[in-house]
Amino acid sequence: PFRHSQRTVPTVPALWVTQAQQRWASSLPMNTVVLFVPQQESWVVERMGRFHRILEPGLNFLIPILDKIRYVQSLKEIVIDVPEQSAVSLDNVTLQIDGVLYLRILDPFKASYGVEDPEYAVTQLAQTTMRSELGKLTLDKVFRERETLNTNIVHSINQASDDWGIRCLRYEIKDIHVPPRVKESMQMQVRGAGHKEQAQILASEGQKTEQINKAAGEANAVLAKAEAKAKAIRLLSDALAEQNGNAAASLSVAEQYVSAFSNLAKESNTILLPSNSGDISGMVTQAMTIYGSLAKQSSKKLESVSPEWAMEKSEELVPPAQ
């Protein structure tokens, strides 16, 4: 397909070359002295059995009998289907892979004399290079790094094909077939990853709901404590307003005084006491004096407001009789 010659060319198996893949140039022309070479073709001429020159497109003249057209090379871009082949990845998975190779003849002289069958040589080189590059990658990377794999194959082919006058332009992997069991495992892995992601989302939502409920519970607890404290203050206020309320308050202060010193003695061996710590009555009297001053200030503030407002607030503080 690259050239035509009167020499015997080894038969290429039908697997490699099909009728659709053949790029036929013009048939080997005879030396008619005056020759017209088509565009994008190069005709290699031998004189008395040795290379003489390459005819360029257009009008050319040859010497009869002495000059003979030995090869015709096409300079167009050539597309070659690389047949499917087996390859083993780095993690020992057998793959079936095929591709398409795009190349062009840059030097008709090397393409004619550097290799016997350029197409067959490039096809074999592409297959061996593809197997070598696949052996460096795991199965996951083969699918993720196809562009890198294609680039490496092109680079490797061009290193070897320079002596053949051929330049590989592109290589594209068409299909990658994995064994059925490996395919099933990959599908199960994808489904498992989806279930895992869904479980993580549900766990996150559950944690969020738990935090919201915890915050709401803490807020309700604080509100309940505040309401209980307010209720205790109202009950204490009502109790102090009743008869003998001051005596009850004095007794409560004395009990708390004694309890406080008792707790201090339990928690530490060193206790700092006031100078009159033994005078409980004096401490109670001092506390009741402070309470009386605060009560008088509250009474003055109530007198400064309107009687109607004071009566309304008094009704709110004193619970109705059952």
Secondary structure, 3 states (H helix, E strand, C coil): CCCCCCCCCCCCCCCCCCHHHCCCCCCCCCCCCEEEECCCEEEEEEECCEEEEEECCEEEECCCCCEEEEEEEECCCEEEEEEEEEEECCCCCEEEEEEEEEEEECCHHHHHHCCCCHHHHHHHHHHHHHHHHHCCCCHHHHHHCHHHHHHHHHHHHHHHHHHHCEEEEEEEEEEEECCHHHHHHHHHHHHHHHHHHHHHHHHHHHHHHHHHHHHHHHHHHHHHHHHHHHHHHHHHHHHHHCCCHHHHHHHHHHHHHHHHHHHHHHHCCCCCCCCCCCCHHHHHHHHHHHHHHHHHHHHHHHHHCCHHHHHHHHHHHCCCCC
